[in-house]
């Protein structure tokens, strides 16, 4: 049995990833949601109809107090001394789309860092004692975090607070890959410009295709891939 812990699962790619992974009877999928009091009817429907096992667990990655309770909550669902094969971190925010380097606010930059960079760092730290040897930590990032692609004009200089937070997440990934080389495979995955609320009206990638690609990448990773920045189709991207 493979155990997947997935954050950011109420909607979008995270929700679809839970759906696809739960189609296998050999998978145990932990769907992490920020607020179980919100509308999680889609998750509940997946749980009720899945071939695998689905647990819905609360954790707001933007709050260290909530992350500190994650292991306790996982223990209630998975039992004592549980093991995790893969952590896929979708949870993120994209707000203040109009802000650039010229007009960004400290509040916006800090909130993006808190959710998009600090959150994944703390979740990984919390789960480290429970990762099986060779487990995968997949930090879901964005092409907007690539310094090279921005410099070359392949992406636009926009949504600046979000972009900066994803660049920081990319650097976190490299540090984790170096420091956890004997324990886990750590990668950054760009899910593509997906047709979600965050993706916006110009998105081109279907949610189903993005989730399938992310799963294929995660399941196909080897130790030599640790520290890479990958697109959902497996293409390596420049930092």
C-alpha positions as CSV (number, residue, x, y, z in Angstrom):
1,X,0.0,0.0,0.0
2,X,1.3,3.4,-1.0
3,X,0.4,6.4,1.2
4,X,0.1,9.8,-0.4
5,X,-0.3,13.0,1.6
6,X,-1.6,15.8,-0.6
7,X,-2.2,19.4,0.5
8,X,-4.5,21.9,-1.2
9,X,-7.2,19.4,-2.2
10,X,-10.5,21.1,-1.8
11,X,-10.6,22.2,-5.5
12,X,-8.5,22.3,-8.6
13,X,-5.5,20.1,-9.4
14,X,-5.2,18.9,-5.8
15,X,-8.8,17.6,-5.9
16,X,-8.3,15.9,-9.2
17,X,-5.1,14.3,-8.0
18,X,-7.0,12.8,-5.1
19,X,-9.6,11.5,-7.5
20,X,-7.1,9.9,-9.8
21,X,-4.9,8.3,-7.0
22,X,-7.9,7.0,-5.2
23,X,-8.9,5.0,-8.2
24,X,-6.3,2.4,-7.2
25,X,-7.2,-0.1,-4.5
26,X,-3.6,-0.1,-3.4
27,X,-3.4,3.6,-2.6
28,X,-4.2,5.4,0.7
29,X,-4.7,9.0,-0.1
30,X,-4.7,11.7,2.6
31,X,-6.5,14.8,1.3
32,X,-5.4,17.8,3.4
33,X,-7.8,20.7,3.5
34,X,-7.4,24.1,5.2
35,X,-11.0,24.3,6.5
36,X,-13.1,21.2,6.8
37,X,-16.0,23.4,7.6
38,X,-15.9,24.8,4.0
39,X,-17.6,23.1,1.1
40,X,-15.7,19.8,0.7
41,X,-18.7,18.0,-0.9
42,X,-16.5,17.0,-3.9
43,X,-13.9,15.4,-1.6
44,X,-16.6,13.6,0.3
45,X,-18.0,12.2,-2.9
46,X,-14.6,11.0,-3.9
47,X,-14.1,9.4,-0.5
48,X,-17.4,7.6,-0.7
49,X,-16.8,6.2,-4.2
50,X,-13.1,5.5,-4.2
51,X,-11.6,2.1,-4.9
52,X,-8.7,3.1,-2.6
53,X,-8.8,4.6,0.9
54,X,-9.3,8.3,1.3
55,X,-8.9,10.3,4.5
56,X,-9.7,14.0,4.8
57,X,-7.5,15.8,7.3
58,X,-7.4,19.4,8.4
59,X,-4.3,21.5,8.1
60,X,-3.9,25.2,7.3
61,X,-0.3,25.3,6.0
62,X,-0.2,29.1,6.5
63,X,-0.5,28.6,10.2
64,X,2.4,27.0,12.1
65,X,0.0,26.0,14.9
66,X,-2.1,24.0,12.5
67,X,1.0,22.3,10.9
68,X,2.1,21.4,14.4
69,X,-1.0,19.3,14.8
70,X,-0.8,17.6,11.4
71,X,1.0,14.5,12.6
72,X,-1.4,14.0,15.5
73,X,-4.3,14.2,13.0
74,X,-2.6,11.8,10.6
75,X,-2.1,9.4,13.4
76,X,-5.8,9.3,14.1
77,X,-6.5,8.4,10.5
78,X,-3.5,6.2,9.7
79,X,-2.6,4.8,13.1
80,X,0.5,5.1,15.2
81,X,3.9,4.8,13.4
82,X,2.4,5.5,10.0
83,X,4.6,5.8,6.9
84,X,4.3,8.1,4.0
85,X,5.5,7.3,0.4
86,X,4.8,10.7,-1.2
87,X,4.0,14.2,-0.2
88,X,2.5,16.4,-2.9
89,X,2.1,20.0,-1.9
90,X,-0.4,21.9,-3.9
91,X,-1.6,24.3,-1.2
92,X,-0.9,27.9,-2.2
93,X,-2.4,31.3,-2.7
94,X,-2.4,33.7,-5.6
95,X,-3.8,37.1,-4.7
96,X,-3.0,40.7,-5.5
97,X,-2.6,39.9,-9.2
98,X,-2.2,43.6,-9.9
99,X,0.9,44.0,-7.8
100,X,4.3,44.4,-9.4
101,X,7.7,45.2,-8.0
102,X,6.7,48.9,-8.2
103,X,3.6,48.7,-6.1
104,X,3.7,45.5,-4.1
105,X,2.9,45.7,-0.4
106,X,4.7,44.0,2.5
107,X,1.5,42.4,3.6
108,X,1.0,40.7,0.2
109,X,4.6,39.5,-0.1
110,X,4.6,38.1,3.4
111,X,1.3,36.3,3.0
112,X,2.5,34.7,-0.2
113,X,5.7,33.6,1.4
114,X,3.9,32.3,4.4
115,X,1.5,30.1,2.4
116,X,3.7,29.2,-0.6
117,X,7.1,28.8,0.9
118,X,7.0,28.5,4.6
119,X,4.0,26.2,4.6
120,X,5.6,23.5,2.4
121,X,8.8,23.8,4.4
122,X,7.0,23.2,7.7
123,X,4.8,20.4,6.3
124,X,8.0,18.5,5.1
125,X,9.7,19.0,8.5
126,X,6.6,17.6,10.3
127,X,6.5,14.5,8.1
128,X,10.2,13.7,8.0
129,X,10.1,11.1,10.7
130,X,7.3,9.3,8.8
131,X,8.8,9.2,5.3
132,X,9.8,5.8,4.0
133,X,13.4,5.6,2.6
134,X,13.3,7.0,-0.9
135,X,10.0,8.8,-0.4
136,X,9.0,11.6,-2.7
137,X,8.4,15.3,-1.7
138,X,6.9,17.1,-4.6
139,X,6.7,20.9,-4.1
140,X,4.1,22.2,-6.6
141,X,5.6,25.4,-8.0
142,X,5.1,27.5,-11.1
143,X,7.0,28.5,-14.2
144,X,6.5,32.1,-12.9
145,X,9.2,31.2,-10.3
146,X,11.9,30.7,-12.9
147,X,14.6,33.4,-13.0
148,X,15.8,32.1,-16.4
149,X,12.5,32.1,-18.1
150,X,11.7,35.6,-16.8
151,X,15.1,37.0,-17.8
152,X,14.7,35.5,-21.3
153,X,11.1,36.9,-21.7
154,X,9.5,33.5,-21.8
155,X,7.2,34.5,-19.0
156,X,5.9,37.9,-18.1
157,X,7.0,40.1,-15.2
158,X,3.7,40.0,-13.4
159,X,1.8,38.6,-10.3
160,X,5.1,39.6,-8.6
161,X,4.4,38.5,-4.9
162,X,3.3,35.1,-6.1
163,X,6.2,34.8,-8.5
164,X,8.7,35.7,-5.8
165,X,7.2,33.2,-3.4
166,X,7.5,30.4,-6.0
167,X,11.1,31.3,-6.7
168,X,11.7,30.9,-3.0
169,X,9.9,27.6,-3.1
170,X,12.3,26.5,-5.9
171,X,15.3,27.4,-3.8
172,X,13.8,25.5,-0.8
173,X,13.4,22.5,-3.0
174,X,17.1,22.5,-3.9
175,X,18.1,22.9,-0.2
176,X,15.8,20.0,0.8
177,X,17.2,17.8,-2.0
178,X,20.8,18.4,-0.8
179,X,20.0,18.0,2.9
180,X,17.7,15.0,2.5
181,X,19.6,13.2,-0.2
182,X,19.9,10.0,1.9
183,X,16.2,10.0,2.9
184,X,14.0,11.4,0.2
185,X,13.7,12.5,-3.5
186,X,12.7,16.2,-3.5
187,X,11.5,17.9,-6.7
188,X,9.7,21.1,-7.8
189,X,6.9,20.4,-10.3
190,X,5.2,23.0,-12.4
191,X,1.7,21.7,-13.1
192,X,1.4,23.9,-16.2
193,X,-1.0,26.8,-16.9
194,X,-4.1,25.0,-15.7
195,X,-7.7,25.9,-16.2
196,X,-8.4,26.6,-12.5
197,X,-9.4,29.8,-10.6
198,X,-5.7,30.5,-10.0
199,X,-4.9,29.8,-13.7
200,X,-7.2,32.5,-14.9
201,X,-8.9,32.9,-18.3
202,X,-5.8,32.3,-20.5
203,X,-5.0,28.9,-19.1
204,X,-4.5,26.1,-21.6
205,X,-4.0,22.9,-19.7
206,X,-6.9,20.8,-18.6
207,X,-7.1,19.9,-14.9
208,X,-7.3,16.2,-15.6
209,X,-4.1,16.2,-17.8
210,X,-2.2,18.3,-15.3
211,X,-3.0,15.9,-12.4
212,X,-2.2,12.8,-14.4
213,X,1.1,14.3,-15.4
214,X,2.0,15.2,-11.9
215,X,1.2,11.7,-10.7
216,X,3.2,10.1,-13.5
217,X,6.2,12.3,-12.7
218,X,6.0,11.5,-8.9
219,X,5.6,7.8,-9.6
220,X,8.5,7.7,-12.1
221,X,11.1,9.6,-10.1
222,X,14.5,8.1,-9.4
223,X,17.1,9.2,-6.8
224,X,19.1,11.0,-9.6
225,X,16.1,13.3,-10.2
226,X,16.2,14.8,-6.7
227,X,16.7,18.6,-6.9
228,X,15.2,19.0,-10.4
229,X,12.6,21.4,-11.6
230,X,10.1,19.5,-13.8
231,X,7.1,20.4,-15.9
232,X,4.0,18.1,-15.4
233,X,5.0,16.2,-18.6
234,X,8.4,15.4,-17.3
235,X,10.4,18.1,-19.2
236,X,13.1,19.6,-17.1
237,X,12.8,23.4,-16.6
238,X,15.5,26.0,-16.0
239,X,15.7,27.6,-12.5
